[in-house]
Amino acid sequence: VLTGFMLFLSIGLIAQVSLPNIFTDNMVLQRDMPVTVWGKAGKGEKVTVSVDKWKTSVKANARGEWKTTLPSMPYGGPYSMEVAGSKNEIIYQNVLIGDVWLCSGQSNME
């Protein structure tokens, strides 16, 4: 009985919308290009992602995986990014739209 109850609880936790740790407060999303957002949810669950006036929705597949793309957005912010499913909502604060630069390899980079 205890094993069945624990399985029931774990299934309930899996059904909540979640995103990988690459998405955080204070993040910068690339401007003038579509932005892909992905994560996990309950199978068949509708997930809505919105940043300011831009919004997109998708349903999770049979494995509970979902992926959607926000349209190209001009620079701006700070905004909130809201990711909502039927059981929970995740809100990231201080999201900026701008240029994302990745630099590495030089000890004299300042």
Secondary structure, DSSP 8 states (H G I E B T S, - for coil): -HHHHHHHHHHHHHTS-B--TT--TT-EEETTS-EEEEEE-STT-EEEEEETTEEEEEE--TTSEEEEEE----SEEEEEEEEE-SS-EEEEEEEEEE------S-TT--
